[in-house]
Amino acid sequence: MKKSLLKELVLQSLEHERAGIELYETALQCSVNAHLHQAWERSLAETRSHEEMLREVCDVLEIDPERDSPGRKAVRRVGSLLVDAVRMAGANGDAKAAQLVACGCLVLAETNESLNWDLLGAIPVAASAENRP
């Protein structure tokens, strides 16, 4: 894997985790179901842990964790739109409807997060294949 592509993947993943933190914090304000609230609190803690791990990866790979790129800006925009959607739903006054919107937005974010971690996990395999004769 090209080093520039690896850096971009790490930075986009970091940006996604940061947006996820804000999304979970916003969703928690809309939760009316106690079990869902607890699950979201656990997921928020996991997302914070992921953000910390990716900052550590940046340190190890000597990547500036604040370096911006067009891809990272796009990830930030998508995250911002998801947060805005949850806030908009919460502003309408129907708590159950807002919680439903938050669920949908979190599913979208979690799907992307899973893809990011799958790609990050494939890096050693890709690097090994590139180094074979």
N, CA, C and O atoms as CSV, one atom per row, in Angstrom:
chain,resi,resn,atom,element,x,y,z
A,1,MET,N,N,0.842,-1.169,0.000
A,1,MET,CA,C,0.000,0.000,0.000
A,1,MET,C,C,0.894,1.241,0.000
A,1,MET,O,O,1.866,1.317,0.752
A,2,LYS,N,N,0.560,2.195,-0.838
A,2,LYS,CA,C,1.328,3.428,-0.895
A,2,LYS,C,C,1.196,4.170,0.428
A,2,LYS,O,O,0.130,4.211,1.043
A,3,LYS,N,N,2.318,4.757,0.845
A,3,LYS,CA,C,2.340,5.472,2.124
A,3,LYS,C,C,1.331,6.620,2.136
A,3,LYS,O,O,0.696,6.866,3.162
A,4,SER,N,N,1.174,7.320,1.027
A,4,SER,CA,C,0.229,8.437,0.979
A,4,SER,C,C,-1.212,7.957,1.162
A,4,SER,O,O,-2.024,8.629,1.798
A,5,LEU,N,N,-1.517,6.792,0.600
A,5,LEU,CA,C,-2.861,6.231,0.747
A,5,LEU,C,C,-3.097,5.760,2.182
A,5,LEU,O,O,-4.194,5.920,2.717
A,6,LEU,N,N,-2.076,5.184,2.799
A,6,LEU,CA,C,-2.170,4.774,4.194
A,6,LEU,C,C,-2.427,5.979,5.093
A,6,LEU,O,O,-3.293,5.933,5.966
A,7,LYS,N,N,-1.677,7.052,4.880
A,7,LYS,CA,C,-1.873,8.269,5.670
A,7,LYS,C,C,-3.299,8.785,5.516
A,7,LYS,O,O,-3.941,9.174,6.492
A,8,GLU,N,N,-3.779,8.782,4.290
A,8,GLU,CA,C,-5.136,9.279,4.031
A,8,GLU,C,C,-6.172,8.413,4.736
A,8,GLU,O,O,-7.124,8.938,5.314
A,9,LEU,N,N,-6.003,7.107,4.699
A,9,LEU,CA,C,-6.931,6.205,5.381
A,9,LEU,C,C,-6.925,6.465,6.887
A,9,LEU,O,O,-7.986,6.536,7.507
A,10,VAL,N,N,-5.762,6.605,7.465
A,10,VAL,CA,C,-5.661,6.855,8.906
A,10,VAL,C,C,-6.318,8.187,9.254
A,10,VAL,O,O,-7.074,8.270,10.222
A,11,LEU,N,N,-6.040,9.219,8.480
A,11,LEU,CA,C,-6.599,10.542,8.781
A,11,LEU,C,C,-8.115,10.578,8.583
A,11,LEU,O,O,-8.826,11.192,9.379
A,12,GLN,N,N,-8.613,9.929,7.535
A,12,GLN,CA,C,-10.058,9.883,7.337
A,12,GLN,C,C,-10.726,9.077,8.440
A,12,GLN,O,O,-11.809,9.434,8.904
A,13,SER,N,N,-10.086,7.994,8.863
A,13,SER,CA,C,-10.638,7.188,9.954
A,13,SER,C,C,-10.663,7.988,11.250
A,13,SER,O,O,-11.636,7.926,12.002
A,14,LEU,N,N,-9.602,8.733,11.513
A,14,LEU,CA,C,-9.550,9.587,12.695
A,14,LEU,C,C,-10.672,10.625,12.650
A,14,LEU,O,O,-11.355,10.854,13.648
A,15,GLU,N,N,-10.852,11.236,11.510
A,15,GLU,CA,C,-11.912,12.246,11.365
A,15,GLU,C,C,-13.286,11.618,11.587
A,15,GLU,O,O,-14.162,12.221,12.207
A,16,HIS,N,N,-13.464,10.411,11.078
A,16,HIS,CA,C,-14.743,9.719,11.246
A,16,HIS,C,C,-15.011,9.431,12.729
A,16,HIS,O,O,-16.139,9.587,13.195
A,17,GLU,N,N,-13.985,9.015,13.466
A,17,GLU,CA,C,-14.165,8.747,14.898
A,17,GLU,C,C,-14.506,10.036,15.641
A,17,GLU,O,O,-15.352,10.035,16.534
A,18,ARG,N,N,-13.855,11.125,15.277
A,18,ARG,CA,C,-14.160,12.408,15.920
A,18,ARG,C,C,-15.605,12.815,15.659
A,18,ARG,O,O,-16.298,13.283,16.563
A,19,ALA,N,N,-16.050,12.637,14.437
A,19,ALA,CA,C,-17.450,12.943,14.116
A,19,ALA,C,C,-18.383,11.997,14.864
A,19,ALA,O,O,-19.464,12.396,15.297
A,20,GLY,N,N,-17.962,10.747,15.014
A,20,GLY,CA,C,-18.765,9.769,15.742
A,20,GLY,C,C,-18.953,10.155,17.193
A,20,GLY,O,O,-20.027,9.945,17.757
A,21,ILE,N,N,-17.929,10.713,17.801
A,21,ILE,CA,C,-18.049,11.171,19.189
A,21,ILE,C,C,-19.142,12.232,19.290
A,21,ILE,O,O,-20.005,12.168,20.166
A,22,GLU,N,N,-19.092,13.198,18.392
A,22,GLU,CA,C,-20.115,14.253,18.410
A,22,GLU,C,C,-21.499,13.691,18.107
A,22,GLU,O,O,-22.490,14.128,18.691
A,23,LEU,N,N,-21.566,12.732,17.202
A,23,LEU,CA,C,-22.852,12.128,16.848
A,23,LEU,C,C,-23.437,11.374,18.043
A,23,LEU,O,O,-24.624,11.520,18.338
A,24,TYR,N,N,-22.632,10.580,18.727
A,24,TYR,CA,C,-23.141,9.864,19.904
A,24,TYR,C,C,-23.555,10.836,21.000
A,24,TYR,O,O,-24.589,10.641,21.639
A,25,GLU,N,N,-22.766,11.877,21.225
A,25,GLU,CA,C,-23.134,12.864,22.244
A,25,GLU,C,C,-24.473,13.512,21.914
A,25,GLU,O,O,-25.293,13.739,22.803
A,26,THR,N,N,-24.690,13.806,20.649
A,26,THR,CA,C,-25.943,14.412,20.215
A,26,THR,C,C,-27.094,13.416,20.312
A,26,THR,O,O,-28.187,13.764,20.758
A,27,ALA,N,N,-26.845,12.186,19.897
A,27,ALA,CA,C,-27.883,11.154,19.951
A,27,ALA,C,C,-28.320,10.891,21.393
A,27,ALA,O,O,-29.502,10.671,21.655
A,28,LEU,N,N,-27.378,10.912,22.314
A,28,LEU,CA,C,-27.712,10.669,23.718
A,28,LEU,C,C,-28.701,11.703,24.250
A,28,LEU,O,O,-29.488,11.406,25.148
A,29,GLN,N,N,-28.663,12.894,23.709
A,29,GLN,CA,C,-29.607,13.935,24.126
A,29,GLN,C,C,-31.023,13.633,23.655
A,29,GLN,O,O,-31.990,14.178,24.187
A,30,CYS,N,N,-31.144,12.755,22.646
A,30,CYS,CA,C,-32.446,12.414,22.079
A,30,CYS,C,C,-32.984,11.076,22.586
A,30,CYS,O,O,-34.132,10.727,22.313
A,31,SER,N,N,-32.169,10.332,23.316
A,31,SER,CA,C,-32.599,8.984,23.687
A,31,SER,C,C,-33.686,9.032,24.756
A,31,SER,O,O,-33.591,9.773,25.734
A,32,VAL,N,N,-34.714,8.226,24.544
A,32,VAL,CA,C,-35.797,8.102,25.518
A,32,VAL,C,C,-35.870,6.670,26.066
A,32,VAL,O,O,-36.498,6.430,27.097
A,33,ASN,N,N,-35.243,5.746,25.390
A,33,ASN,CA,C,-35.219,4.353,25.818
A,33,ASN,C,C,-33.964,4.122,26.657
A,33,ASN,O,O,-32.851,4.377,26.196
A,34,ALA,N,N,-34.141,3.644,27.878
A,34,ALA,CA,C,-33.017,3.481,28.808
A,34,ALA,C,C,-31.982,2.486,28.293
A,34,ALA,O,O,-30.781,2.718,28.428
A,35,HIS,N,N,-32.432,1.386,27.707
A,35,HIS,CA,C,-31.492,0.383,27.193
A,35,HIS,C,C,-30.683,0.944,26.027
A,35,HIS,O,O,-29.477,0.719,25.925
A,36,LEU,N,N,-31.357,1.666,25.164
A,36,LEU,CA,C,-30.678,2.292,24.034
A,36,LEU,C,C,-29.685,3.339,24.532
A,36,LEU,O,O,-28.577,3.452,24.008
A,37,HIS,N,N,-30.082,4.092,25.533
A,37,HIS,CA,C,-29.196,5.107,26.107
A,37,HIS,C,C,-27.918,4.456,26.635
A,37,HIS,O,O,-26.820,4.957,26.390
A,38,GLN,N,N,-28.052,3.359,27.346
A,38,GLN,CA,C,-26.878,2.650,27.874
A,38,GLN,C,C,-25.997,2.121,26.748
A,38,GLN,O,O,-24.772,2.211,26.819
A,39,ALA,N,N,-26.615,1.575,25.721
A,39,ALA,CA,C,-25.851,1.056,24.577
A,39,ALA,C,C,-25.090,2.181,23.896
A,39,ALA,O,O,-23.936,2.003,23.506
A,40,TRP,N,N,-25.722,3.329,23.750
A,40,TRP,CA,C,-25.062,4.467,23.117
A,40,TRP,C,C,-23.934,5.007,23.984
A,40,TRP,O,O,-22.916,5.462,23.463
A,41,GLU,N,N,-24.102,4.962,25.295
A,41,GLU,CA,C,-23.007,5.392,26.183
A,41,GLU,C,C,-21.804,4.468,26.022
A,41,GLU,O,O,-20.665,4.932,25.985
A,42,ARG,N,N,-22.053,3.157,25.926
A,42,ARG,CA,C,-20.951,2.208,25.707
A,42,ARG,C,C,-20.296,2.455,24.352
A,42,ARG,O,O,-19.071,2.427,24.236
A,43,SER,N,N,-21.102,2.694,23.341
A,43,SER,CA,C,-20.556,2.952,22.003
A,43,SER,C,C,-19.769,4.259,21.959
A,43,SER,O,O,-18.761,4.352,21.258
A,44,LEU,N,N,-20.218,5.259,22.695
A,44,LEU,CA,C,-19.480,6.522,22.775
A,44,LEU,C,C,-18.110,6.284,23.404
A,44,LEU,O,O,-17.105,6.808,22.926
A,45,ALA,N,N,-18.072,5.499,24.468
A,45,ALA,CA,C,-16.790,5.194,25.113
A,45,ALA,C,C,-15.869,4.444,24.145
A,45,ALA,O,O,-14.669,4.712,24.101
A,46,GLU,N,N,-16.418,3.517,23.381
A,46,GLU,CA,C,-15.626,2.770,22.399
A,46,GLU,C,C,-15.114,3.694,21.300
A,46,GLU,O,O,-13.971,3.565,20.862
A,47,THR,N,N,-15.946,4.615,20.859
A,47,THR,CA,C,-15.556,5.559,19.816
A,47,THR,C,C,-14.440,6.475,20.311
A,47,THR,O,O,-13.510,6.784,19.566
A,48,ARG,N,N,-14.532,6.902,21.552
A,48,ARG,CA,C,-13.450,7.708,22.134
A,48,ARG,C,C,-12.153,6.900,22.179
A,48,ARG,O,O,-11.073,7.428,21.916
A,49,SER,N,N,-12.273,5.627,22.512
A,49,SER,CA,C,-11.099,4.749,22.539
A,49,SER,C,C,-10.498,4.595,21.140
A,49,SER,O,O,-9.278,4.603,20.981
A,50,HIS,N,N,-11.355,4.455,20.132
A,50,HIS,CA,C,-10.882,4.346,18.752
A,50,HIS,C,C,-10.154,5.620,18.320
A,50,HIS,O,O,-9.127,5.566,17.643
A,51,GLU,N,N,-10.705,6.761,18.723
A,51,GLU,CA,C,-10.073,8.036,18.369
A,51,GLU,C,C,-8.678,8.111,18.991
A,51,GLU,O,O,-7.729,8.560,18.349
A,52,GLU,N,N,-8.563,7.674,20.225
A,52,GLU,CA,C,-7.270,7.674,20.903
A,52,GLU,C,C,-6.290,6.712,20.214
A,52,GLU,O,O,-5.120,7.044,20.022
A,53,MET,N,N,-6.773,5.525,19.847
A,53,MET,CA,C,-5.909,4.563,19.156
A,53,MET,C,C,-5.387,5.134,17.841
A,53,MET,O,O,-4.219,4.949,17.499
A,54,LEU,N,N,-6.248,5.822,17.111
A,54,LEU,CA,C,-5.822,6.381,15.828
A,54,LEU,C,C,-4.839,7.536,16.017
A,54,LEU,O,O,-3.955,7.735,15.184
A,55,ARG,N,N,-4.983,8.294,17.098
A,55,ARG,CA,C,-3.977,9.321,17.384
A,55,ARG,C,C,-2.631,8.664,17.682
A,55,ARG,O,O,-1.585,9.180,17.287
A,56,GLU,N,N,-2.656,7.535,18.373
A,56,GLU,CA,C,-1.416,6.790,18.645
A,56,GLU,C,C,-0.811,6.249,17.348
A,56,GLU,O,O,0.409,6.261,17.183
A,57,VAL,N,N,-1.656,5.776,16.429
A,57,VAL,CA,C,-1.174,5.313,15.123
A,57,VAL,C,C,-0.495,6.471,14.405
A,57,VAL,O,O,0.558,6.298,13.792
A,58,CYS,N,N,-1.098,7.645,14.481
A,58,CYS,CA,C,-0.481,8.831,13.863
A,58,CYS,C,C,0.899,9.084,14.448
A,58,CYS,O,O,1.841,9.393,13.718
A,59,ASP,N,N,1.021,8.955,15.753
A,59,ASP,CA,C,2.327,9.155,16.389
A,59,ASP,C,C,3.345,8.154,15.865
A,59,ASP,O,O,4.457,8.529,15.495
A,60,VAL,N,N,2.968,6.892,15.834
A,60,VAL,CA,C,3.882,5.826,15.396
A,60,VAL,C,C,4.298,6.024,13.943
A,60,VAL,O,O,5.464,5.839,13.594
A,61,LEU,N,N,3.340,6.401,13.098
A,61,LEU,CA,C,3.623,6.562,11.666
A,61,LEU,C,C,4.103,7.970,11.313
A,61,LEU,O,O,4.319,8.287,10.143
A,62,GLU,N,N,4.267,8.807,12.335
A,62,GLU,CA,C,4.706,10.189,12.145
A,62,GLU,C,C,3.803,10.946,11.174
A,62,GLU,O,O,4.257,11.592,10.230
A,63,ILE,N,N,2.512,10.837,11.447
A,63,ILE,CA,C,1.487,11.548,10.686
A,63,ILE,C,C,0.958,12.669,11.565
A,63,ILE,O,O,0.632,12.443,12.730
A,64,ASP,N,N,0.872,13.861,11.025
A,64,ASP,CA,C,0.276,14.972,11.755
A,64,ASP,C,C,-1.227,14.711,11.858
A,64,ASP,O,O,-1.913,14.735,10.836
A,65,PRO,N,N,-1.762,14.460,13.061
A,65,PRO,CA,C,-3.177,14.118,13.184
A,65,PRO,C,C,-4.127,15.260,12.828
A,65,PRO,O,O,-5.336,15.050,12.729
A,66,GLU,N,N,-3.595,16.453,12.637
A,66,GLU,CA,C,-4.433,17.599,12.260
A,66,GLU,C,C,-4.295,17.945,10.778
A,66,GLU,O,O,-4.928,18.884,10.296
A,67,ARG,N,N,-3.468,17.190,10.058
A,67,ARG,CA,C,-3.279,17.440,8.625
A,67,ARG,C,C,-4.622,17.279,7.912
A,67,ARG,O,O,-5.339,16.303,8.134
A,68,ASP,N,N,-4.947,18.228,7.069
A,68,ASP,CA,C,-6.224,18.179,6.356
A,68,ASP,C,C,-6.012,17.700,4.931
A,68,ASP,O,O,-4.906,17.769,4.395
A,69,SER,N,N,-7.066,17.224,4.337
A,69,SER,CA,C,-7.045,16.781,2.946
A,69,SER,C,C,-8.467,16.878,2.407
A,69,SER,O,O,-9.413,16.979,3.189
A,70,PRO,N,N,-8.635,16.849,1.088
A,70,PRO,CA,C,-9.994,16.878,0.528
A,70,PRO,C,C,-10.848,15.709,1.037
A,70,PRO,O,O,-12.034,15.882,1.316
A,71,GLY,N,N,-10.246,14.526,1.157
A,71,GLY,CA,C,-10.996,13.370,1.654
A,71,GLY,C,C,-11.420,13.550,3.098
A,71,GLY,O,O,-12.541,13.214,3.481
A,72,ARG,N,N,-10.520,14.078,3.883
A,72,ARG,CA,C,-10.835,14.304,5.292
A,72,ARG,C,C,-11.926,15.363,5.434
A,72,ARG,O,O,-12.806,15.235,6.285
A,73,LYS,N,N,-11.876,16.392,4.620
A,73,LYS,CA,C,-12.927,17.418,4.645
A,73,LYS,C,C,-14.280,16.809,4.293
A,73,LYS,O,O,-15.298,17.172,4.884
A,74,ALA,N,N,-14.297,15.895,3.343
A,74,ALA,CA,C,-15.546,15.233,2.956
A,74,ALA,C,C,-16.098,14.398,4.109
A,74,ALA,O,O,-17.299,14.425,4.379
A,75,VAL,N,N,-15.220,13.654,4.789
A,75,VAL,CA,C,-15.646,12.856,5.938
A,75,VAL,C,C,-16.200,13.769,7.029
A,75,VAL,O,O,-17.221,13.457,7.642
A,76,ARG,N,N,-15.533,14.889,7.270
A,76,ARG,CA,C,-15.991,15.846,8.274
A,76,ARG,C,C,-17.373,16.379,7.911
A,76,ARG,O,O,-18.232,16.542,8.778
A,77,ARG,N,N,-17.576,16.647,6.639
A,77,ARG,CA,C,-18.875,17.187,6.180
A,77,ARG,C,C,-19.989,16.175,6.385
A,77,ARG,O,O,-21.069,16.530,6.858
A,78,VAL,N,N,-19.742,14.937,6.040
A,78,VAL,CA,C,-20.758,13.892,6.222
A,78,VAL,C,C,-21.097,13.754,7.702
A,78,VAL,O,O,-22.269,13.663,8.069
A,79,GLY,N,N,-20.072,13.740,8.551
A,79,GLY,CA,C,-20.317,13.648,9.987
A,79,GLY,C,C,-21.139,14.819,10.496
A,79,GLY,O,O,-22.052,14.651,11.305
A,80,SER,N,N,-20.805,15.998,10.014
A,80,SER,CA,C,-21.534,17.198,10.413
A,80,SER,C,C,-23.002,17.129,9.976
A,80,SER,O,O,-23.897,17.550,10.709
A,81,LEU,N,N,-23.232,16.600,8.793
A,81,LEU,CA,C,-24.612,16.463,8.303
A,81,LEU,C,C,-25.409,15.480,9.150
A,81,LEU,O,O,-26.589,15.711,9.414
A,82,LEU,N,N,-24.781,14.385,9.582
A,82,LEU,CA,C,-25.468,13.425,10.443
A,82,LEU,C,C,-25.822,14.056,11.787
A,82,LEU,O,O,-26.932,13.883,12.290
A,83,VAL,N,N,-24.875,14.786,12.362
A,83,VAL,CA,C,-25.140,15.473,13.627
A,83,VAL,C,C,-26.264,16.485,13.440
A,83,VAL,O,O,-27.163,16.571,14.276
A,84,ASP,N,N,-26.222,17.247,12.358
A,84,ASP,CA,C,-27.266,18.238,12.085
A,84,ASP,C,C,-28.637,17.582,11.934
A,84,ASP,O,O,-29.641,18.125,12.394
A,85,ALA,N,N,-28.679,16.418,11.293
A,85,ALA,CA,C,-29.953,15.710,11.114
A,85,ALA,C,C,-30.548,15.322,12.464
A,85,ALA,O,O,-31.752,15.459,12.678
A,86,VAL,N,N,-29.708,14.842,13.368
A,86,VAL,CA,C,-30.200,14.463,14.702
A,86,VAL,C,C,-30.667,15.702,15.464
A,86,VAL,O,O,-31.709,15.674,16.120
A,87,ARG,N,N,-29.909,16.774,15.378
A,87,ARG,CA,C,-30.318,18.020,16.054
A,87,ARG,C,C,-31.642,18.548,15.497
A,87,ARG,O,O,-32.510,18.991,16.249
A,88,MET,N,N,-31.782,18.496,14.185
A,88,MET,CA,C,-33.018,18.965,13.550
A,88,MET,C,C,-34.204,18.129,14.014
A,88,MET,O,O,-35.272,18.667,14.306
A,89,ALA,N,N,-34.017,16.825,14.080
A,89,ALA,CA,C,-35.094,15.949,14.531
A,89,ALA,C,C,-35.441,16.231,15.989
A,89,ALA,O,O,-36.612,16.217,16.369
A,90,GLY,N,N,-34.417,16.487,16.803
A,90,GLY,CA,C,-34.659,16.785,18.210
A,90,GLY,C,C,-35.370,18.108,18.423
A,90,GLY,O,O,-36.091,18.285,19.405
A,91,ALA,N,N,-35.166,19.026,17.511
A,91,ALA,CA,C,-35.775,20.357,17.641
A,91,ALA,C,C,-37.269,20.349,17.349
A,91,ALA,O,O,-37.967,21.307,17.681
A,92,ASN,N,N,-37.769,19.284,16.732
A,92,ASN,CA,C,-39.194,19.271,16.366
A,92,ASN,C,C,-40.094,18.922,17.534
A,92,ASN,O,O,-41.313,19.073,17.443
A,93,GLY,N,N,-39.503,18.451,18.649
A,93,GLY,CA,C,-40.291,18.221,19.854
A,93,GLY,C,C,-40.804,16.806,20.052
A,93,GLY,O,O,-41.338,16.495,21.117
A,94,ASP,N,N,-40.660,15.946,19.067
A,94,ASP,CA,C,-41.108,14.553,19.183
A,94,ASP,C,C,-39.895,13.692,19.527
A,94,ASP,O,O,-39.122,13.312,18.648
A,95,ALA,N,N,-39.739,13.389,20.811
A,95,ALA,CA,C,-38.547,12.691,21.282
A,95,ALA,C,C,-38.388,11.313,20.646
A,95,ALA,O,O,-37.274,10.916,20.303
A,96,LYS,N,N,-39.474,10.589,20.488
A,96,LYS,CA,C,-39.381,9.246,19.902
A,96,LYS,C,C,-38.965,9.315,18.433
A,96,LYS,O,O,-38.180,8.488,17.969
A,97,ALA,N,N,-39.482,10.287,17.713
A,97,ALA,CA,C,-39.100,10.458,16.312
A,97,ALA,C,C,-37.630,10.862,16.213
A,97,ALA,O,O,-36.918,10.394,15.325
A,98,ALA,N,N,-37.174,11.724,17.115
A,98,ALA,CA,C,-35.776,12.148,17.112
A,98,ALA,C,C,-34.871,10.958,17.417
A,98,ALA,O,O,-33.816,10.807,16.801
A,99,GLN,N,N,-35.274,10.121,18.358
A,99,GLN,CA,C,-34.487,8.932,18.679
A,99,GLN,C,C,-34.392,8.015,17.461
A,99,GLN,O,O,-33.343,7.420,17.215
A,100,LEU,N,N,-35.466,7.900,16.707
A,100,LEU,CA,C,-35.461,7.070,15.501
A,100,LEU,C,C,-34.497,7.625,14.457
A,100,LEU,O,O,-33.771,6.863,13.819
A,101,VAL,N,N,-34.482,8.928,14.279
A,101,VAL,CA,C,-33.540,9.559,13.352
A,101,VAL,C,C,-32.109,9.315,13.824
A,101,VAL,O,O,-31.228,9.000,13.025
A,102,ALA,N,N,-31.888,9.462,15.126
A,102,ALA,CA,C,-30.552,9.212,15.681
A,102,ALA,C,C,-30.125,7.775,15.403
A,102,ALA,O,O,-28.972,7.530,15.050
A,103,CYS,N,N,-31.035,6.833,15.557
A,103,CYS,CA,C,-30.716,5.419,15.267
A,103,CYS,C,C,-30.257,5.262,13.816
A,103,CYS,O,O,-29.250,4.607,13.546
A,104,GLY,N,N,-30.985,5.854,12.904
A,104,GLY,CA,C,-30.632,5.745,11.489
A,104,GLY,C,C,-29.273,6.363,11.192
A,104,GLY,O,O,-28.470,5.790,10.456
A,105,CYS,N,N,-29.025,7.520,11.760
A,105,CYS,CA,C,-27.738,8.193,11.534
A,105,CYS,C,C,-26.588,7.385,12.128
A,105,CYS,O,O,-25.513,7.303,11.533
A,106,LEU,N,N,-26.806,6.797,13.283
A,106,LEU,CA,C,-25.764,5.989,13.909
A,106,LEU,C,C,-25.486,4.716,13.119
A,106,LEU,O,O,-24.340,4.272,13.046
A,107,VAL,N,N,-26.515,4.128,12.531
A,107,VAL,CA,C,-26.299,2.946,11.690
A,107,VAL,C,C,-25.406,3.304,10.505
A,107,VAL,O,O,-24.491,2.553,10.166
A,108,LEU,N,N,-25.666,4.435,9.883
A,108,LEU,CA,C,-24.829,4.875,8.767
A,108,LEU,C,C,-23.383,5.084,9.215
A,108,LEU,O,O,-22.449,4.644,8.544
A,109,ALA,N,N,-23.208,5.748,10.334
A,109,ALA,CA,C,-21.862,6.024,10.834
A,109,ALA,C,C,-21.145,4.737,11.235
A,109,ALA,O,O,-19.960,4.568,10.947
A,110,GLU,N,N,-21.854,3.840,11.891
A,110,GLU,CA,C,-21.242,2.580,12.330
A,110,GLU,C,C,-20.859,1.696,11.144
A,110,GLU,O,O,-19.853,0.989,11.200
A,111,THR,N,N,-21.641,1.731,10.088
A,111,THR,CA,C,-21.315,0.951,8.894
A,111,THR,C,C,-20.002,1.440,8.297
A,111,THR,O,O,-19.146,0.638,7.924
A,112,ASN,N,N,-19.847,2.755,8.209
A,112,ASN,CA,C,-18.613,3.325,7.682
A,112,ASN,C,C,-17.438,3.042,8.609
A,112,ASN,O,O,-16.333,2.752,8.149
A,113,GLU,N,N,-17.677,3.128,9.915
A,113,GLU,CA,C,-16.613,2.846,10.877
A,113,GLU,C,C,-16.125,1.409,10.720
A,113,GLU,O,O,-14.922,1.152,10.753
A,114,SER,N,N,-17.042,0.489,10.552
A,114,SER,CA,C,-16.678,-0.921,10.373
A,114,SER,C,C,-15.822,-1.102,9.122
A,114,SER,O,O,-14.844,-1.849,9.139
A,115,LEU,N,N,-16.181,-0.431,8.058
A,115,LEU,CA,C,-15.398,-0.498,6.822
A,115,LEU,C,C,-13.992,0.052,7.050
A,115,LEU,O,O,-13.010,-0.542,6.603
A,116,ASN,N,N,-13.896,1.193,7.750
A,116,ASN,CA,C,-12.576,1.768,8.029
A,116,ASN,C,C,-11.695,0.785,8.779
A,116,ASN,O,O,-10.538,0.587,8.406
A,117,TRP,N,N,-12.218,0.167,9.828
A,117,TRP,CA,C,-11.419,-0.767,10.619
A,117,TRP,C,C,-11.070,-2.015,9.825
A,117,TRP,O,O,-9.992,-2.580,10.007
A,118,ASP,N,N,-11.973,-2.457,8.937
A,118,ASP,CA,C,-11.644,-3.588,8.053
A,118,ASP,C,C,-10.467,-3.226,7.149
A,118,ASP,O,O,-9.549,-4.025,6.967
A,119,LEU,N,N,-10.498,-2.027,6.589
A,119,LEU,CA,C,-9.411,-1.582,5.719
A,119,LEU,C,C,-8.107,-1.434,6.502
A,119,LEU,O,O,-7.046,-1.844,6.032
A,120,LEU,N,N,-8.188,-0.853,7.686
A,120,LEU,CA,C,-6.981,-0.706,8.511
A,120,LEU,C,C,-6.414,-2.072,8.884
A,120,LEU,O,O,-5.197,-2.252,8.930
A,121,GLY,N,N,-7.289,-3.022,9.149
A,121,GLY,CA,C,-6.844,-4.371,9.489
A,121,GLY,C,C,-6.219,-5.100,8.330
A,121,GLY,O,O,-5.435,-6.026,8.537
A,122,ALA,N,N,-6.545,-4.707,7.107
A,122,ALA,CA,C,-6.001,-5.362,5.912
A,122,ALA,C,C,-4.625,-4.830,5.536
A,122,ALA,O,O,-3.968,-5.396,4.662
A,123,ILE,N,N,-4.179,-3.768,6.171
A,123,ILE,CA,C,-2.894,-3.164,5.814
A,123,ILE,C,C,-1.728,-4.145,5.949
A,123,ILE,O,O,-0.923,-4.240,5.023
A,124,PRO,N,N,-1.600,-4.873,7.051
A,124,PRO,CA,C,-0.469,-5.814,7.133
A,124,PRO,C,C,-0.486,-6.871,6.027
A,124,PRO,O,O,0.568,-7.259,5.524
A,125,VAL,N,N,-1.661,-7.329,5.653
A,125,VAL,CA,C,-1.774,-8.322,4.584
A,125,VAL,C,C,-1.339,-7.713,3.258
A,125,VAL,O,O,-0.603,-8.338,2.495
A,126,ALA,N,N,-1.796,-6.489,2.984
A,126,ALA,CA,C,-1.424,-5.816,1.738
A,126,ALA,C,C,0.072,-5.542,1.689
A,126,ALA,O,O,0.705,-5.720,0.648
A,127,ALA,N,N,0.643,-5.109,2.819
A,127,ALA,CA,C,2.076,-4.821,2.861
A,127,ALA,C,C,2.886,-6.105,2.648
A,127,ALA,O,O,3.910,-6.089,1.964
A,128,SER,N,N,2.432,-7.195,3.225
A,128,SER,CA,C,3.116,-8.471,3.068
A,128,SER,C,C,3.080,-8.933,1.617
A,128,SER,O,O,4.076,-9.438,1.098
A,129,ALA,N,N,1.939,-8.763,0.965
A,129,ALA,CA,C,1.803,-9.179,-0.436
A,129,ALA,C,C,2.710,-8.333,-1.334
A,129,ALA,O,O,3.265,-8.848,-2.305
A,130,GLU,N,N,2.866,-7.053,-1.025
A,130,GLU,CA,C,3.730,-6.180,-1.833
A,130,GLU,C,C,5.194,-6.547,-1.688
A,130,GLU,O,O,5.984,-6.311,-2.602
A,131,ASN,N,N,5.562,-7.112,-0.568
A,131,ASN,CA,C,6.966,-7.436,-0.301
A,131,ASN,C,C,7.358,-8.828,-0.771
A,131,ASN,O,O,8.525,-9.204,-0.661
A,132,ARG,N,N,6.415,-9.599,-1.289
A,132,ARG,CA,C,6.744,-10.932,-1.811
A,132,ARG,C,C,7.429,-10.821,-3.152
A,132,ARG,O,O,7.115,-9.935,-3.947
A,133,PRO,N,N,8.377,-11.730,-3.409
A,133,PRO,CA,C,9.073,-11.696,-4.711
A,133,PRO,C,C,8.182,-12.099,-5.859
A,133,PRO,O,O,8.625,-12.118,-7.007
